[in-house]
Amino acid sequence: MTDNRITTVRLGADGPEVGVQGLGCMGMSWAYGPADAGESRAALERALALGVTLYDTADAYGAGENETFLSPFFKAHRDEVVIATKFGISSPPEEPYKRIIRNDPPYIRQCVEASLRRLEVDVIDLYYMHRRDVNVPIEETVAAMAELVREGKVRHLGLSEVTAAELRAAQAVHPIAAVQSEWSLFSRDIEAHVVPAAKELGVALVPYSPLGRGFLTGSFSNADTDLTDQDFRRTMPRFTGENASANAALLEPVRTVAGAHGVSPAQIALAWVRQQAAVRGLPVVPIPGTTKRSRVEENTAATRIVLSESELALLEPIASKVAGDRYPDMTFASAGRE
Ligand SMILES: NC(=O)c1ccc[n+]([C@@H]2O[C@H](COP(=O)([O-])OP(=O)(O)OC[C@H]3O[C@@H](n4cnc5c(N)ncnc54)[C@H](OP(=O)(O)O)[C@@H]3O)[C@@H](O)[C@H]2O)c1
C-alpha cells in the first residue's frame, strides 16, 4: 500500500519533516463521547502505514489519559513518529470542561515532567503552549520552554491560538516550529493576522478541528439532539440551537463540490485546508481527529484532491456566514485578543 502514502513537508524552517496530514488523537480519550479503544489503536497503526507521522495530544485531554493511552503506540514506533503534546490548560476533576490556564515557568516544568512520565519517552518532539495565560509575559513562557530544549526534554516548540504579536514576541526568544490554531471552511479568523505573520517568520500552521469538529462532514447537525451529554460540542455556540440549523444549511456548496469529485464532504473540507498551503505560501499540516481506521484512509486520501479556482470561489463565502462563535469566551482563541 506504499502508493497510498502521503507526502511530507518540513514543519517550519528548522522543524521536523512530517507527513502533510497529522492525526488528532484527542477524541480517542476525551471531548466527543466514548471511543472504542481497540479501533482507535488500529486507526493509529493505519495512519502510520499511510505516512502520517505527526500525532497530536495534550496533557489536558482527559487529564493525562490521552497521553497514557498513546504511550504504547509511541514506544512501539518511537523513531517513526513525531510526538506533539501541550501544556497550559487544566480542569478541576469535577468540571472536566472548565479551563484553568497557566504559563508560568514552574508550572511548565511540572507539566513537561508529567507528560514525559505518562508518554514514557525521553523527549517530546514538539511541545506546544496550549493557551496563552495573559498574566505571564510570553517571553518568560517561551524562555522556559527554550530551557527544556537545551536540557533535551523537548526538540521543537509550538504555540496554540496565539495572536500575531504574541508569535512575533515568542519567535524573538526561540525559533517556533508551528502555530496550532483552528482553521477550516467554518473558522478562518486566523487568516487576518496569524497566517501572514507565520508566513513571514517561517513558522508552519497546524490547523486543528479542520473538519469543524465533525460538523463539516454532516455527521451531526445539532449538538443538542444528535450528541451525547458528555460531548464537549454541546457547549459550543455554533453547534446548538438556532445557530446549528442555520450553519447546517451552509454545507450545500461543500456537498456540491464533493459530488463533482465523487468524494465525501469531509474530504473536501480537508482538501480546502491543505490547499491553503499553496494559496497562502506556507507549510500547512492539518490534524483531523478520528478514532476510526476507515476515516484515516478517507482523510489521508483527501491530500490528493486539488480544488479548482471556481470550486474555491464557491466555498469562499461559507465562513463569513457562520452563526455563533468558535468558543463561548472568544479570548480563549487568538481572534478574541487580536
Ligand atoms: N490546540 C487546540 O486548542 C485544539 C483544540 C481542539 C482540537 N485540537 C486537536 O486537533 C485535533 C482535531 O480536531 P477535532 O478532533 O477537534 O476536530 P475535527 O478534526 O475537525 O473533527 C473530528 C470529528 O470528526 C469526525 N470525523 C473525522 N473524520 C471524519 C470523516 N472522514 N467523516 C466523518 N466524520 C469524521 C470524528 O469522529 P470519529 O472519531 O467518529 O471519526 C470527530 O468527531 C484534535 O484531535 C486535537 O488533537 C487542538
The ligand as a Gaussian input file, in Angstrom:
#p B3LYP/6-31G(d) Opt

LIG

0 1
 N       -4.971000      23.357000      20.139000
 C       -6.222000      23.276000      20.487000
 O       -6.749000      24.087000      21.250000
 C       -7.070000      22.170000      19.950000
 C       -8.472000      22.236000      20.043000
 C       -9.227000      21.187000      19.501000
 C       -8.586000      20.113000      18.902000
 N       -7.220000      20.067000      18.850000
 C       -6.514000      18.938000      18.205000
 O       -6.962000      18.852000      16.848000
 C       -7.423000      17.548000      16.577000
 C       -8.535000      17.587000      15.550000
 O       -9.592000      18.432000      15.945000
 P      -11.015000      17.903000      16.395000
 O      -10.934000      16.456000      16.731000
 O      -11.498000      18.863000      17.414000
 O      -11.944000      18.165000      15.140000
 P      -12.008000      17.675000      13.621000
 O      -10.762000      17.015000      13.246000
 O      -12.461000      18.854000      12.879000
 O      -13.233000      16.649000      13.659000
 C      -13.220000      15.488000      14.434000
 C      -14.576000      14.841000      14.357000
 O      -14.868000      14.481000      13.016000
 C      -15.160000      13.089000      12.917000
 N      -14.541000      12.642000      11.650000
 C      -13.231000      12.547000      11.346000
 N      -13.045000      12.149000      10.073000
 C      -14.286000      12.011000       9.547000
 C      -14.769000      11.631000       8.278000
 N      -13.946000      11.347000       7.278000
 N      -16.128000      11.579000       8.096000
 C      -16.984000      11.879000       9.084000
 N      -16.572000      12.252000      10.320000
 C      -15.244000      12.301000      10.546000
 C      -14.571000      12.468000      14.142000
 O      -15.331000      11.367000      14.565000
 P      -14.787000       9.832000      14.548000
 O      -13.788000       9.707000      15.616000
 O      -16.031000       9.079000      14.805000
 O      -14.227000       9.619000      13.173000
 C      -14.691000      13.597000      15.184000
 O      -15.962000      13.589000      15.785000
 C       -7.835000      17.004000      17.946000
 O       -7.852000      15.602000      17.966000
 C       -6.769000      17.586000      18.841000
 O       -5.603000      16.800000      18.797000
 C       -6.465000      21.088000      19.347000

